[in-house]
Amino acid sequence: MTIMFRALVVTKDDDGKTRAAVERIAEDRLPQGDVTVAVEYSALNYKDGLCIGPGGGLVRSYPHVPGIDFAGRVEASDDPRYAAGDKVVLTGWRVGEAHWGGYAEKARVKGDWLVPLPEGLTTRQAMAVGTAGFTAMLAVMALEDHGLTPDAPQPVLVTGASGGVGSVAVAILANLGYRVAAVTGRPENSDYLTGLGATQIVPRADLAETVKRPLESEAWAGCIDAVGGAMLARVLGQIAYGGSVAAVGLAGGAQLPATVIPFLLRGVNLLGIDSVMQARDARLRAWARIAHDLPMKKLEAMVRPAMLEDLPRLGADILQGRVTGRVLVDVAAAGADR
């Protein structure tokens, strides 16, 4: 008997237009891999919006199932590290871009791409964290590895603080004892950000333009930056001596209109954070830290629940900056309802 499951499938017409819709597809259409997972939860990330939206963004071939992360239970495994019933998490490895992803009730992937669900987390919580929260934790770890401590005289700046990475970063940093300054262009999100632990709200307009002076007052002990562009250039000139900026995104553009002066005269470090190809040891370390350092009550405050059918609309919203916090996709419940 052919086993069918539900998935959000993106197709491309002959005229190049893409379309995303929930379909029932056969299990034998799953791509090659060592481990088959019954997906319980996924999440919505900026890359997902690109893959769902017009033109397909990062998709290599069609038809395609997006979803760059997921959590669930192993159904079958040829990898000795995993057995049926094991709870697992996947982020990165071009899953959801070049390889079918988590917007489906089933996924088949390489065992090397999975990590065990951290002790103390449910699959729901793991995907409330998702790629965005995993990236935020990597950024916090990188700043700490370069000397950042909670007793720094200046606060830590988080740009794009209302988004997924920023929200989790604010909550983790605050829980670790850091003073956190949260940058947002939406004043209506101030209460949301202070609820996560931000002690200072910085209007986006205050940092939106570059200045002629390559150095300003030392305002921030460090920064997690999801914006890039002119804002990152401005922030670099405001970092305290020996401080670091962890760059995680480019919502404000890929160009960096900066000088080398902050690096040469203040010893500032610019740290690139990649969550896609991280080694297994780094992934295990980051997930263990998430389970320990991210307050689950604050995580729940970020969550916006969704089902597969909601994703075409929400994918457009995240590309337009209209999504606050974390969109949690309840894949299993969506299937059970139909």
C-alpha positions as CSV (number, residue, x, y, z in Angstrom):
1,M,0.0,0.0,0.0
2,T,1.3,3.4,-0.9
3,I,1.9,5.7,2.1
4,M,0.7,9.2,1.6
5,F,1.5,12.3,3.6
6,R,0.8,16.1,3.5
7,A,3.4,18.6,2.4
8,L,3.6,22.2,1.3
9,V,4.8,21.8,-2.3
10,V,6.3,24.6,-4.4
11,T,6.0,24.1,-8.2
12,K,7.1,26.2,-11.1
13,D,5.0,26.8,-14.3
14,D,6.5,26.9,-17.8
15,D,6.3,30.7,-17.7
16,G,8.6,30.7,-14.6
17,K,5.9,31.6,-12.0
18,T,6.0,29.6,-8.7
19,R,3.0,28.3,-6.7
20,A,2.9,26.9,-3.2
21,A,0.1,24.7,-2.0
22,V,-0.5,21.9,0.4
23,E,-0.7,18.5,-1.4
24,R,-0.8,14.8,-0.5
25,I,2.3,13.0,-1.9
26,A,3.6,9.5,-1.8
27,E,6.4,8.5,0.6
28,D,8.4,7.0,-2.3
29,R,8.9,10.5,-3.6
30,L,11.0,11.5,-0.6
31,P,14.7,12.2,-1.6
32,Q,17.5,9.8,-0.7
33,G,18.8,9.8,2.9
34,D,19.8,7.6,5.8
35,V,17.0,8.5,8.2
36,T,13.2,9.0,7.7
37,V,11.6,11.3,10.3
38,A,8.0,11.8,11.2
39,V,8.0,15.6,11.4
40,E,6.1,17.2,14.3
41,Y,7.1,20.8,14.1
42,S,8.9,23.2,11.8
43,A,9.3,27.0,11.8
44,L,9.3,30.0,9.5
45,N,12.6,31.7,8.7
46,Y,13.5,34.4,6.2
47,K,15.0,31.8,3.9
48,D,11.7,29.9,4.0
49,G,10.0,33.1,2.8
50,L,12.4,33.3,-0.1
51,C,11.8,29.6,-1.1
52,I,8.0,29.9,-0.8
53,G,7.6,33.2,-2.6
54,P,7.6,34.3,-6.2
55,G,10.6,33.1,-8.1
56,G,11.5,30.4,-5.6
57,G,14.4,32.2,-4.1
58,L,17.0,29.6,-3.1
59,V,15.3,26.5,-4.6
60,R,17.4,24.4,-7.0
61,S,14.7,22.2,-8.6
62,Y,11.0,21.7,-8.7
63,P,8.7,20.4,-7.3
64,H,10.1,21.3,-3.9
65,V,9.2,21.0,-0.2
66,P,10.6,24.0,1.7
67,G,11.3,24.2,5.5
68,I,14.9,24.8,6.6
69,D,14.4,23.2,10.0
70,F,12.3,20.6,11.7
71,A,11.9,18.4,14.8
72,G,10.3,15.0,15.1
73,R,10.7,11.3,15.7
74,V,12.7,8.8,13.7
75,E,10.6,6.4,11.7
76,A,13.3,4.4,10.1
77,S,17.1,4.6,10.1
78,D,20.1,3.1,8.3
79,D,22.4,5.2,10.5
80,P,23.5,3.4,13.7
81,R,23.3,6.6,15.7
82,Y,19.6,6.8,15.4
83,A,16.8,4.3,16.0
84,A,13.0,4.3,15.5
85,G,11.4,6.5,18.1
86,D,14.4,8.8,18.7
87,K,13.6,12.5,18.9
88,V,15.8,14.6,16.5
89,V,16.3,18.1,15.3
90,L,17.6,19.4,12.0
91,T,18.8,22.9,11.1
92,G,20.8,23.9,8.0
93,W,22.7,21.8,5.5
94,R,20.7,23.4,2.6
95,V,17.7,21.4,3.7
96,G,14.6,23.2,2.5
97,E,16.7,24.8,-0.2
98,A,18.5,22.2,-2.3
99,H,17.0,19.2,-0.4
100,W,13.3,18.6,0.6
101,G,12.7,20.1,4.0
102,G,10.4,20.3,7.0
103,Y,7.1,21.6,5.7
104,A,5.8,18.0,5.4
105,E,4.7,15.2,7.7
106,K,7.7,13.2,6.6
107,A,11.3,14.0,5.8
108,R,14.3,11.9,4.7
109,V,17.8,13.2,5.3
110,K,21.3,12.2,5.9
111,G,22.0,11.1,9.5
112,D,25.0,13.5,9.6
113,W,22.5,16.4,9.4
114,L,20.6,15.5,12.5
115,V,21.3,16.0,16.2
116,P,19.5,14.3,19.1
117,L,16.8,16.4,20.7
118,P,18.5,18.1,23.7
119,E,17.5,16.8,27.1
120,G,14.9,19.0,28.7
121,L,13.4,20.2,25.4
122,T,10.3,19.1,23.6
123,T,10.1,19.0,19.8
124,R,7.7,21.9,20.0
125,Q,10.2,24.0,22.0
126,A,13.0,23.0,19.7
127,M,11.2,24.5,16.7
128,A,10.1,27.5,18.7
129,V,13.9,28.0,18.9
130,G,14.5,26.7,15.3
131,T,17.2,28.0,13.0
132,A,16.8,31.6,14.3
133,G,17.3,30.7,17.9
134,F,20.2,28.3,17.0
135,T,21.8,31.2,15.2
136,A,21.3,33.5,18.1
137,M,23.0,31.0,20.4
138,L,25.9,30.7,18.1
139,A,26.3,34.5,18.1
140,V,26.2,34.6,21.9
141,M,28.8,31.9,22.1
142,A,31.1,33.7,19.6
143,L,30.9,36.9,21.6
144,E,31.7,35.1,24.8
145,D,34.5,33.3,23.1
146,H,36.0,36.7,22.2
147,G,35.8,38.0,25.8
148,L,32.3,39.4,26.4
149,T,31.1,39.0,30.0
150,P,28.0,40.2,31.8
151,D,30.0,42.7,33.9
152,A,30.9,44.8,30.9
153,P,30.3,48.5,31.6
154,Q,28.2,49.0,28.4
155,P,25.1,47.1,27.3
156,V,25.1,44.5,24.4
157,L,23.3,45.8,21.3
158,V,20.9,43.6,19.4
159,T,19.7,44.9,16.0
160,G,16.6,43.6,14.3
161,A,15.5,42.7,17.8
162,S,11.9,42.0,17.0
163,G,12.7,39.2,14.5
164,G,13.4,35.6,15.3
165,V,17.1,35.8,15.8
166,G,16.9,39.1,17.7
167,S,14.1,37.9,20.0
168,V,15.9,34.8,21.1
169,A,19.2,36.7,21.4
170,V,17.6,39.3,23.7
171,A,16.1,36.6,25.9
172,I,19.3,34.6,26.2
173,L,21.5,37.6,26.9
174,A,19.1,39.0,29.5
175,N,18.9,35.6,31.2
176,L,22.7,35.4,31.4
177,G,22.9,38.7,33.2
178,Y,23.7,41.1,30.3
179,R,22.2,44.5,29.9
180,V,20.5,44.5,26.5
181,A,19.8,47.4,24.2
182,A,17.2,46.3,21.5
183,V,17.0,48.1,18.2
184,T,13.6,48.2,16.5
185,G,11.8,50.2,13.9
186,R,8.5,49.4,15.4
187,P,7.8,51.3,18.6
188,E,4.7,49.2,19.2
189,N,7.1,46.3,19.9
190,S,8.8,48.0,22.9
191,D,6.7,46.2,25.5
192,Y,7.4,42.9,23.8
193,L,11.1,43.5,23.8
194,T,11.2,44.7,27.5
195,G,9.2,41.6,28.3
196,L,12.0,39.5,26.8
197,G,14.5,41.3,29.0
198,A,15.7,44.3,27.1
199,T,16.7,47.2,29.4
200,Q,16.9,49.8,26.6
201,I,15.0,50.4,23.4
202,V,16.9,52.0,20.5
203,P,14.9,53.4,17.6
204,R,16.1,52.1,14.3
205,A,16.4,55.6,13.0
206,D,19.1,56.4,15.5
207,L,21.4,53.9,13.8
208,A,20.1,53.9,10.2
209,E,22.7,56.3,8.7
210,T,26.4,56.2,8.4
211,V,28.4,59.1,9.7
212,K,31.6,60.7,8.5
213,R,33.5,60.0,11.7
214,P,34.8,56.4,11.7
215,L,34.8,56.3,15.5
216,E,32.1,57.5,18.0
217,S,31.7,57.1,21.7
218,E,32.1,53.6,23.0
219,A,28.4,52.8,23.5
220,W,28.2,49.0,23.3
221,A,30.2,46.1,24.8
222,G,29.2,44.0,21.8
223,C,26.5,43.5,19.3
224,I,24.4,40.8,17.6
225,D,23.6,42.3,14.2
226,A,20.8,40.9,11.9
227,V,20.7,44.0,9.7
228,G,24.1,44.6,8.0
229,G,24.5,47.5,5.6
230,A,24.7,51.0,6.9
231,M,23.6,50.1,10.4
232,L,26.4,47.6,10.8
233,A,28.9,50.2,9.6
234,R,27.6,52.7,12.1
235,V,27.6,50.2,15.0
236,L,31.2,49.2,14.3
237,G,32.3,52.7,15.2
238,Q,30.4,52.6,18.5
239,I,31.8,49.3,19.9
240,A,33.9,49.5,23.0
241,Y,37.7,48.7,22.8
242,G,38.2,45.0,22.1
243,G,34.5,44.4,21.6
244,S,33.0,42.2,18.9
245,V,30.0,42.3,16.5
246,A,28.5,38.9,15.6
247,A,27.0,39.4,12.1
248,V,24.0,37.1,11.5
249,G,22.0,38.7,8.7
250,L,21.6,41.3,6.0
251,A,18.1,42.6,6.2
252,G,19.5,46.1,5.6
253,G,21.7,45.1,2.6
254,A,24.8,43.2,1.8
255,Q,27.1,46.2,1.3
256,L,29.2,47.4,4.2
257,P,30.0,51.1,3.8
258,A,32.6,51.1,6.6
259,T,36.3,51.9,7.2
260,V,39.0,49.7,8.9
261,I,39.5,52.3,11.6
262,P,37.4,50.5,14.3
263,F,39.5,47.4,13.7
264,L,42.8,49.1,13.8
265,L,42.3,51.7,16.6
266,R,39.9,49.9,18.9
267,G,40.7,46.2,18.1
268,V,37.0,45.6,17.2
269,N,36.2,42.1,15.9
270,L,33.7,41.4,13.2
271,L,32.5,37.8,13.6
272,G,30.6,36.0,10.8
273,I,28.0,33.6,12.1
274,D,27.0,30.7,9.8
275,S,24.4,28.3,11.0
276,V,24.1,26.2,7.9
277,M,27.4,24.2,7.8
278,Q,28.3,24.2,11.5
279,A,30.2,21.1,12.7
280,R,28.4,18.5,14.8
281,D,30.3,19.4,18.0
282,A,29.4,23.0,17.7
283,R,25.7,22.1,17.1
284,L,25.6,19.9,20.2
285,R,27.3,22.6,22.3
286,A,24.8,25.3,21.0
287,W,21.7,23.1,21.6
288,A,22.9,22.2,25.1
289,R,23.3,25.9,25.9
290,I,19.9,26.7,24.5
291,A,18.3,24.1,26.8
292,H,20.1,25.6,29.7
293,D,20.2,29.4,29.0
294,L,16.9,30.2,27.2
295,P,14.0,30.7,29.5
296,M,11.1,28.7,28.2
297,K,8.5,31.1,29.4
298,K,10.1,33.9,27.4
299,L,10.3,31.5,24.4
300,E,6.6,30.9,24.6
301,A,6.0,34.6,24.6
302,M,7.6,34.8,21.1
303,V,5.5,32.0,19.6
304,R,3.0,32.5,16.9
305,P,1.3,29.2,15.9
306,A,0.7,28.3,12.3
307,M,-0.2,25.3,10.1
308,L,1.0,24.4,6.6
309,E,-1.8,26.2,4.9
310,D,-0.8,29.5,6.5
311,L,2.7,29.5,5.1
312,P,2.3,31.1,1.7
313,R,0.8,34.2,3.4
314,L,3.3,34.2,6.3
315,G,6.2,33.7,3.9
316,A,5.3,36.9,2.2
317,D,4.9,38.6,5.6
318,I,8.4,37.7,6.8
319,L,10.0,39.0,3.6
320,Q,8.3,42.4,4.3
321,G,9.4,42.5,8.0
322,R,5.9,42.0,9.3
323,V,6.6,39.0,11.5
324,T,7.5,39.4,15.2
325,G,9.1,36.6,17.2
326,R,8.8,33.0,16.1
327,V,6.3,31.4,13.8
328,L,5.9,27.8,15.0
329,V,4.5,25.4,12.3
330,D,2.5,22.5,13.9
331,V,2.9,20.0,11.1
332,A,1.4,17.0,12.8
333,A,-1.7,18.8,14.0
334,A,-2.3,20.2,10.6
335,G,-2.3,16.7,9.2
336,A,-4.5,15.3,12.0
337,D,-7.2,17.9,11.3
338,R,-7.8,16.7,7.8
